């Protein structure tokens, strides 16, 4: 059992700010396990286009999702500068391909709000919003952006 | 702590049930001596005693009735004729079921409980020598620790008063272990007393209220006797008095100078090794009966948390992959063949393989317990249908991965019930056809070239092919004009939703059919086949992998990607001439293989990885799916045959079309493991979809003409 280290304000929540499809998003720090450089993946048959394939993470087979594609921002033109965030979704380990990981943000819990009722299919991918002094960031729902594949039809 | 003890109790009960089952089986077929009866009695008795400690009153009460009958048999007051044996067998089943219910915290009693209890009581005529309370707390299983030989008559001995205190049991000690060690020193007589039992409401299951009076006839000196209690000092109260003559055993001697106070000492060590038991000699009335449950002395075993084993297996899997990476890098480095590095890498690879095989053996279990469960199923089913059935088992010692053993329980149960319900004929019918009245079901297990083969065979009427065909027609499972071979008709049984029973019986056919059994076996990476001869019976052949962690596979190339085809399903690899491919209709092709025509599956295009391969460049892997159908998998290349570590895709990724799992190759890349069954199903779905599209297109054309 480990306990959270005491911070100045125990109500602060930490987020990782990232860039996908040219836009800024964030994910709770607690969800992020590591950040890796992009390396080619093994493609999966009849997988949705936002599922790039699987890679070997120290013996575990981990699916890699094109986050921009999943968010409806177009497919990512992958370069060696792209990175993969290894995150925990429910009890699974998944990788999210992003343009860049920007910084770690702290936000008090008052600054975090539920997602506004957005139109469209992407609404359920957003877990909430953080209001910062200059901008508002969407908090991604990791479970929703990296879903488990159900039986795929040809 | 209590949960741990509970787990241990259920684990040990399983062993005892196994011993009981063996003994009862031996008694039934008449091969049992008096030792066997004692062994069965002891097993039931031990279960009762231990169940008492966990307040499983149902188990205690039933085991008590059960052992009352067994006691009558072992003391020759009751002849175990077939009727009695039938009741005893049923009682064994009920006891096993009671324990199962207790383990699952179910409060509903087994359905047969009442009738079997009545039958047991009828046998004993309601007589009951012992009061249950005595039994619950009686020291158990001591018979196993009876002395090897009687000590000389002039032997001296000791009186011991022994009472475990609060932390004795929680620290993993058990009085039986101590008594076993004591009985190695001489002849031990044990009496249990409950001297200061508080009202039951105050009784704490963890706090021990019991004490034992032990009489030990021995030549050993006091130090040797005290040594036995070395590890439990501070956890028990012990009074030890030396007795000079045998006679004094009969009287309670007064306290004398040799009475020593208890010494407090920290406990560090484990209880004495319970496996070091002397062989039993004979039965005495003072000591609970000795055991000869096994023909040979049991080999020492170790109970290990399954998680630990699985972690180890995972690490070894990583080691194998890592070793493959190193081997590949070394071979790529272009070192001279004489280089010592090459030799060392080869050693490493051998060693890694050896470790892997050793670790896999840890998970292996004999199928014996599984087969014994089937004996129960046979008896229940025979009773329910009023048929006479005996179960013959072969190869009980065959070891299979634990997961496979567990996964087989349901499909085997289903097949055995089916065989009795639909296969074995009623006694009158059997006699009329010149068969013995008693039907026979044979279960056998054997190792066949890296796989395990399980056979379920009955000597019943065989499959009624006309009825199967008629049913399949009625349910629309086959086309009315289709001409089917006998084997094809037999395989209709495995279609989902198929049930041949004219009426749904309580036994089998609850809306599930053999397809469920097949699905379960396929999920274990196995295959099932069926063979039936009218009038002679039906045989199910099940082929299973030895382990679910490793697979022998062909490394192939599909659309530039390395993939694995399980070697178990590969029949042969062919480099066909383009003329061997014969087009059928619009998009289907078959491959001519020695006069046979096998449907072609172009794997790259089926998986959506590219256009169909040019037959000139193609290589074919001929595979057999679990329904015995053949398929010609077309792909670009075959590079290697080797063992791969299976990595599930299901947990992290989900269901991936056409595959069963993945593996990690020597270069660290993930390779998909192709599943012939999934590929054939995928091909069938695609074909159906294409036909639908064509149908639609032709309709549109007609509409245009009409317009």
HADDOCK unambig.tbl for C-alpha pairs under 7 A between the chains (distance, minus, plus):
assign (segid A and resid 42 and name CA) (segid B and resid 670 and name CA) 6.05 0.50 0.50
assign (segid A and resid 44 and name CA) (segid B and resid 656 and name CA) 6.91 0.50 0.50
assign (segid A and resid 45 and name CA) (segid B and resid 607 and name CA) 4.83 0.50 0.50
assign (segid A and resid 45 and name CA) (segid B and resid 608 and name CA) 6.02 0.50 0.50
assign (segid A and resid 45 and name CA) (segid B and resid 609 and name CA) 6.94 0.50 0.50
assign (segid A and resid 45 and name CA) (segid B and resid 656 and name CA) 6.86 0.50 0.50
assign (segid A and resid 45 and name CA) (segid B and resid 657 and name CA) 6.01 0.50 0.50
assign (segid A and resid 46 and name CA) (segid B and resid 607 and name CA) 6.28 0.50 0.50
assign (segid A and resid 46 and name CA) (segid B and resid 608 and name CA) 6.03 0.50 0.50
assign (segid A and resid 46 and name CA) (segid B and resid 657 and name CA) 6.53 0.50 0.50
assign (segid A and resid 54 and name CA) (segid B and resid 670 and name CA) 6.93 0.50 0.50
assign (segid A and resid 55 and name CA) (segid B and resid 669 and name CA) 6.96 0.50 0.50
assign (segid A and resid 55 and name CA) (segid B and resid 670 and name CA) 6.02 0.50 0.50
assign (segid A and resid 56 and name CA) (segid B and resid 668 and name CA) 6.67 0.50 0.50
assign (segid A and resid 56 and name CA) (segid B and resid 669 and name CA) 6.37 0.50 0.50
assign (segid A and resid 56 and name CA) (segid B and resid 670 and name CA) 5.95 0.50 0.50
assign (segid A and resid 59 and name CA) (segid B and resid 318 and name CA) 6.18 0.50 0.50
assign (segid A and resid 61 and name CA) (segid B and resid 647 and name CA) 6.96 0.50 0.50
assign (segid A and resid 61 and name CA) (segid B and resid 649 and name CA) 6.88 0.50 0.50
assign (segid A and resid 62 and name CA) (segid B and resid 652 and name CA) 6.22 0.50 0.50
assign (segid A and resid 62 and name CA) (segid B and resid 653 and name CA) 6.96 0.50 0.50
assign (segid A and resid 63 and name CA) (segid B and resid 652 and name CA) 6.86 0.50 0.50
assign (segid A and resid 63 and name CA) (segid B and resid 653 and name CA) 5.68 0.50 0.50
assign (segid A and resid 92 and name CA) (segid B and resid 651 and name CA) 6.80 0.50 0.50
assign (segid A and resid 92 and name CA) (segid B and resid 652 and name CA) 5.17 0.50 0.50
assign (segid A and resid 93 and name CA) (segid B and resid 652 and name CA) 6.16 0.50 0.50
assign (segid A and resid 94 and name CA) (segid B and resid 652 and name CA) 6.97 0.50 0.50
assign (segid A and resid 148 and name CA) (segid B and resid 653 and name CA) 5.60 0.50 0.50
assign (segid A and resid 148 and name CA) (segid B and resid 654 and name CA) 4.90 0.50 0.50
assign (segid A and resid 149 and name CA) (segid B and resid 653 and name CA) 6.16 0.50 0.50
assign (segid A and resid 149 and name CA) (segid B and resid 654 and name CA) 4.34 0.50 0.50
assign (segid A and resid 149 and name CA) (segid B and resid 655 and name CA) 5.42 0.50 0.50
assign (segid A and resid 150 and name CA) (segid B and resid 654 and name CA) 6.10 0.50 0.50
assign (segid A and resid 150 and name CA) (segid B and resid 655 and name CA) 5.45 0.50 0.50
assign (segid A and resid 151 and name CA) (segid B and resid 655 and name CA) 5.22 0.50 0.50
assign (segid A and resid 151 and name CA) (segid B and resid 656 and name CA) 6.85 0.50 0.50
assign (segid A and resid 151 and name CA) (segid B and resid 657 and name CA) 6.93 0.50 0.50
assign (segid A and resid 152 and name CA) (segid B and resid 656 and name CA) 6.73 0.50 0.50
assign (segid A and resid 152 and name CA) (segid B and resid 657 and name CA) 5.76 0.50 0.50
assign (segid A and resid 154 and name CA) (segid B and resid 686 and name CA) 6.39 0.50 0.50
